[in-house]
Amino acid sequence: MRINKFLAHKGHATRREADTIIEKGQVFLNGVKAKLGDKVLETDTVEVKGRAPKSYVYLAFHKPKDLITQSEEKGEKDVLDMLPSDLKRLKLFPLGRLDKASSGLLLLTNDGRITDRLLNPAYDHEKTYEVTTKMPLRASFAEYMEKGVDIEGYLTKASKVEVLADQRFRITITEGKKHQIRRMVVAMHNEVQDLRRVRIMNIELGKLAPGAYRRLDGKELAIFLESLGL
């Protein structure tokens, strides 16, 4: 295993940060200053001097409707503004986004290692949404949605759809194109009235109130990180 990947797995840094501390001479492999690209074996001893392993925090947050995920302009309120001061100091960031008109589960962390592992569509991680439409669903709605829908020249991957009522359904997808579900519904000659994300992998929104959060820990966190290869 490359030494930067090893350091990331041990929680010392992201891979990019690991390269920096290696270049600064803070990393020792079997008592010798490590170099970029060094390989680490199970029998090797790796030491990092002058830097303690980073303390990672993981939160499940219920984003309310009409609140943006992350502000790119001053003056706009986003999900991070909803957190208490002690958590704001940890430099948390959202993993992915929910558009302003949508609500539901959003994961917040300061662990940069998992961003690509969670968001890269190549990994096929499941996300489940509950959707209310403006008009009743057609009889063939679930069948066609599950097969994949052409949204402006892109055919979505197969999904799982459960019709809950005349104008409500639950959908599980493994990708995250911009406004994907809204665009899929439009392609099925309907419109989304309300959209809420209720699950990301094994993390459930449950009864978490809008604007509230809870820390991920124990077995729930262990399963989540293991599924991401950490």
One Martini backbone bead per residue (centre of mass of N, CA, C, O) as a GRO file, in nm:
protein
  230
    1MET     BB    1   0.096   0.036   0.023
    2ARG     BB    2   0.077   0.347   0.004
    3ILE     BB    3   0.160   0.588   0.231
    4ASN     BB    4  -0.079   0.785   0.188
    5LYS     BB    5  -0.299   0.567   0.224
    6PHE     BB    6  -0.218   0.473   0.504
    7LEU     BB    7  -0.260   0.747   0.649
    8ALA     BB    8  -0.560   0.770   0.579
    9HIS     BB    9  -0.653   0.506   0.721
   10LYS     BB   10  -0.531   0.614   1.011
   11GLY     BB   11  -0.616   0.940   1.028
   12HIS     BB   12  -0.390   1.164   0.961
   13ALA     BB   13  -0.495   1.201   0.652
   14THR     BB   14  -0.515   1.287   0.361
   15ARG     BB   15  -0.352   1.224   0.080
   16ARG     BB   16  -0.265   1.516   0.032
   17GLU     BB   17  -0.164   1.569   0.322
   18ALA     BB   18   0.041   1.338   0.326
   19ASP     BB   19   0.232   1.452   0.115
   20THR     BB   20   0.308   1.701   0.283
   21ILE     BB   21   0.429   1.557   0.543
   22ILE     BB   22   0.641   1.405   0.385
   23GLU     BB   23   0.790   1.654   0.266
   24LYS     BB   24   0.845   1.765   0.574
   25GLY     BB   25   0.954   1.505   0.747
   26GLN     BB   26   0.716   1.354   0.944
   27VAL     BB   27   0.778   1.073   0.809
   28PHE     BB   28   0.840   0.730   0.920
   29LEU     BB   29   1.017   0.440   0.784
   30ASN     BB   30   1.181   0.250   0.980
   31GLY     BB   31   1.336   0.534   1.083
   32VAL     BB   32   1.291   0.665   0.798
   33LYS     BB   33   1.244   0.895   0.585
   34ALA     BB   34   0.995   0.945   0.390
   35LYS     BB   35   0.868   0.895   0.058
   36LEU     BB   36   0.724   0.945  -0.216
   37GLY     BB   37   0.583   0.620  -0.292
   38ASP     BB   38   0.600   0.453  -0.068
   39LYS     BB   39   0.588   0.131   0.072
   40VAL     BB   40   0.363  -0.062   0.283
   41LEU     BB   41   0.398  -0.308   0.517
   42GLU     BB   42   0.293  -0.504   0.775
   43THR     BB   43   0.599  -0.494   0.908
   44ASP     BB   44   0.592  -0.201   0.927
   45THR     BB   45   0.698   0.124   1.056
   46VAL     BB   46   0.491   0.409   1.133
   47GLU     BB   47   0.568   0.761   1.172
   48VAL     BB   48   0.425   1.063   1.322
   49LYS     BB   49   0.550   1.385   1.359
   50GLY     BB   50   0.370   1.654   1.490
   51ARG     BB   51   0.098   1.458   1.449
   52ALA     BB   52  -0.222   1.395   1.507
   53PRO     BB   53  -0.483   1.229   1.474
   54LYS     BB   54  -0.772   1.288   1.338
   55SER     BB   55  -1.088   1.406   1.441
   56TYR     BB   56  -1.379   1.259   1.354
   57VAL     BB   57  -1.698   1.370   1.214
   58TYR     BB   58  -2.049   1.250   1.213
   59LEU     BB   59  -2.351   1.361   1.048
   60ALA     BB   60  -2.703   1.373   1.074
   61PHE     BB   61  -2.909   1.579   0.862
   62HIS     BB   62  -3.208   1.783   0.847
   63LYS     BB   63  -3.302   1.931   0.571
   64PRO     BB   64  -3.473   2.192   0.501
   65LYS     BB   65  -3.676   2.357   0.333
   66ASP     BB   66  -3.523   2.646   0.184
   67LEU     BB   67  -3.231   2.532   0.230
   68ILE     BB   68  -2.911   2.549   0.175
   69THR     BB   69  -2.634   2.363   0.175
   70GLN     BB   70  -2.409   2.573   0.041
   71SER     BB   71  -2.253   2.867   0.058
   72GLU     BB   72  -2.107   3.107  -0.196
   73GLU     BB   73  -2.237   3.349  -0.036
   74LYS     BB   74  -2.270   3.613   0.137
   75GLY     BB   75  -2.571   3.600   0.347
   76GLU     BB   76  -2.620   3.303   0.323
   77LYS     BB   77  -2.806   3.041   0.443
   78ASP     BB   78  -2.699   2.731   0.584
   79VAL     BB   79  -2.649   2.430   0.736
   80LEU     BB   80  -2.399   2.531   0.908
   81ASP     BB   81  -2.570   2.756   1.062
   82MET     BB   82  -2.729   2.529   1.243
   83LEU     BB   83  -2.485   2.497   1.411
   84PRO     BB   84  -2.299   2.485   1.666
   85SER     BB   85  -1.999   2.625   1.756
   86ASP     BB   86  -1.838   2.357   1.816
   87LEU     BB   87  -1.889   2.248   1.518
   88LYS     BB   88  -1.789   2.482   1.340
   89ARG     BB   89  -1.479   2.445   1.427
   90LEU     BB   90  -1.448   2.160   1.252
   91LYS     BB   91  -1.499   2.194   0.946
   92LEU     BB   92  -1.753   2.117   0.811
   93PHE     BB   93  -1.913   1.916   0.546
   94PRO     BB   94  -2.096   1.833   0.282
   95LEU     BB   95  -2.219   1.533   0.130
   96GLY     BB   96  -2.327   1.683  -0.095
   97ARG     BB   97  -2.664   1.753  -0.219
   98LEU     BB   98  -2.955   1.969  -0.175
   99ASP     BB   99  -3.189   2.129  -0.290
  100LYS     BB  100  -3.378   2.387  -0.181
  101ALA     BB  101  -3.664   2.226  -0.236
  102SER     BB  102  -3.535   2.014  -0.059
  103SER     BB  103  -3.523   1.735   0.171
  104GLY     BB  104  -3.329   1.582   0.432
  105LEU     BB  105  -3.066   1.382   0.410
  106LEU     BB  106  -2.745   1.485   0.551
  107LEU     BB  107  -2.397   1.470   0.539
  108LEU     BB  108  -2.154   1.547   0.794
  109THR     BB  109  -1.797   1.643   0.779
  110ASN     BB  110  -1.413   1.616   0.821
  111ASP     BB  111  -1.381   1.369   0.606
  112GLY     BB  112  -1.207   1.363   0.306
  113ARG     BB  113  -1.191   1.050   0.232
  114ILE     BB  114  -1.521   1.007   0.151
  115THR     BB  115  -1.614   1.171  -0.090
  116ASP     BB  116  -1.555   0.986  -0.337
  117ARG     BB  117  -1.674   0.716  -0.220
  118LEU     BB  118  -1.971   0.837  -0.215
  119LEU     BB  119  -2.007   1.017  -0.498
  120ASN     BB  120  -1.907   0.812  -0.684
  121PRO     BB  121  -2.086   0.629  -0.923
  122ALA     BB  122  -1.898   0.368  -0.930
  123TYR     BB  123  -2.007   0.258  -0.631
  124ASP     BB  124  -2.322   0.227  -0.590
  125HIS     BB  125  -2.478   0.403  -0.380
  126GLU     BB  126  -2.753   0.420  -0.188
  127LYS     BB  127  -3.056   0.626  -0.242
  128THR     BB  128  -3.348   0.753  -0.072
  129TYR     BB  129  -3.678   0.866  -0.186
  130GLU     BB  130  -3.955   1.086  -0.127
  131VAL     BB  131  -4.241   1.147  -0.350
  132THR     BB  132  -4.435   1.423  -0.468
  133THR     BB  133  -4.688   1.486  -0.697
  134LYS     BB  134  -4.905   1.682  -0.892
  135MET     BB  135  -4.987   1.411  -1.026
  136PRO     BB  136  -5.094   1.130  -1.104
  137LEU     BB  137  -4.990   0.817  -1.149
  138ARG     BB  138  -4.916   0.603  -1.367
  139ALA     BB  139  -4.939   0.266  -1.413
  140SER     BB  140  -4.629   0.266  -1.556
  141PHE     BB  141  -4.425   0.423  -1.383
  142ALA     BB  142  -4.242   0.217  -1.231
  143GLU     BB  143  -4.143   0.053  -1.473
  144TYR     BB  144  -4.001   0.292  -1.626
  145MET     BB  145  -3.819   0.400  -1.400
  146GLU     BB  146  -3.653   0.134  -1.344
  147LYS     BB  147  -3.518   0.110  -1.635
  148GLY     BB  148  -3.497   0.404  -1.728
  149VAL     BB  149  -3.435   0.753  -1.811
  150ASP     BB  150  -3.458   1.005  -2.043
  151ILE     BB  151  -3.234   1.289  -1.978
  152GLU     BB  152  -3.123   1.466  -2.212
  153GLY     BB  153  -2.953   1.191  -2.330
  154TYR     BB  154  -2.974   1.040  -2.049
  155LEU     BB  155  -2.953   0.718  -1.907
  156THR     BB  156  -3.063   0.592  -1.643
  157LYS     BB  157  -3.032   0.392  -1.401
  158ALA     BB  158  -3.138   0.152  -1.237
  159SER     BB  159  -3.425   0.124  -1.020
  160LYS     BB  160  -3.628   0.165  -0.723
  161VAL     BB  161  -3.993   0.133  -0.709
  162GLU     BB  162  -4.254   0.269  -0.485
  163VAL     BB  163  -4.587   0.286  -0.454
  164LEU     BB  164  -4.784   0.476  -0.208
  165ALA     BB  165  -4.964   0.657  -0.404
  166ASP     BB  166  -5.107   0.844  -0.641
  167GLN     BB  167  -4.862   1.088  -0.552
  168ARG     BB  168  -4.659   0.854  -0.437
  169PHE     BB  169  -4.300   0.776  -0.399
  170ARG     BB  170  -4.027   0.541  -0.394
  171ILE     BB  171  -3.665   0.592  -0.447
  172THR     BB  172  -3.373   0.406  -0.567
  173ILE     BB  173  -3.040   0.516  -0.610
  174THR     BB  174  -2.678   0.530  -0.757
  175GLU     BB  175  -2.702   0.830  -0.837
  176GLY     BB  176  -2.633   1.214  -0.902
  177LYS     BB  177  -2.776   1.397  -1.083
  178LYS     BB  178  -2.891   1.688  -1.157
  179HIS     BB  179  -3.209   1.676  -1.074
  180GLN     BB  180  -3.290   1.382  -1.145
  181ILE     BB  181  -3.577   1.318  -1.035
  182ARG     BB  182  -3.719   1.560  -1.157
  183ARG     BB  183  -3.644   1.483  -1.454
  184MET     BB  184  -3.778   1.205  -1.455
  185VAL     BB  185  -4.068   1.303  -1.400
  186VAL     BB  186  -4.091   1.482  -1.648
  187ALA     BB  187  -4.043   1.242  -1.850
  188MET     BB  188  -4.334   1.128  -1.715
  189HIS     BB  189  -4.545   1.366  -1.719
  190ASN     BB  190  -4.448   1.530  -1.456
  191GLU     BB  191  -4.424   1.665  -1.111
  192VAL     BB  192  -4.260   1.795  -0.842
  193GLN     BB  193  -4.361   1.885  -0.510
  194ASP     BB  194  -4.196   1.668  -0.326
  195LEU     BB  195  -3.861   1.614  -0.168
  196ARG     BB  196  -3.714   1.331   0.022
  197ARG     BB  197  -3.445   1.220   0.200
  198VAL     BB  198  -3.409   0.888   0.384
  199ARG     BB  199  -3.134   0.760   0.247
  200ILE     BB  200  -2.782   0.652   0.310
  201MET     BB  201  -2.746   0.360   0.284
  202ASN     BB  202  -2.752   0.290   0.636
  203ILE     BB  203  -2.866   0.580   0.663
  204GLU     BB  204  -3.129   0.716   0.853
  205LEU     BB  205  -3.360   0.959   0.916
  206GLY     BB  206  -3.626   0.911   1.039
  207LYS     BB  207  -3.722   1.129   1.324
  208LEU     BB  208  -3.573   1.363   1.227
  209ALA     BB  209  -3.584   1.688   1.251
  210PRO     BB  210  -3.595   1.975   1.114
  211GLY     BB  211  -3.262   2.097   1.180
  212ALA     BB  212  -3.152   1.838   1.284
  213TYR     BB  213  -2.912   1.626   1.467
  214ARG     BB  214  -2.675   1.342   1.453
  215ARG     BB  215  -2.455   1.121   1.562
  216LEU     BB  216  -2.225   0.901   1.433
  217ASP     BB  217  -2.204   0.561   1.564
  218GLY     BB  218  -2.093   0.271   1.607
  219LYS     BB  219  -2.236   0.044   1.404
  220GLU     BB  220  -2.336   0.245   1.193
  221LEU     BB  221  -2.053   0.364   1.129
  222ALA     BB  222  -1.897   0.105   1.071
  223ILE     BB  223  -2.064   0.019   0.824
  224PHE     BB  224  -2.020   0.272   0.655
  225LEU     BB  225  -1.705   0.265   0.642
  226GLU     BB  226  -1.676  -0.023   0.534
  227SER     BB  227  -1.836   0.035   0.266
  228LEU     BB  228  -1.591   0.253   0.192
  229GLY     BB  229  -1.304   0.119   0.290
  230LEU     BB  230  -1.235   0.209   0.625
   0.00000   0.00000   0.00000
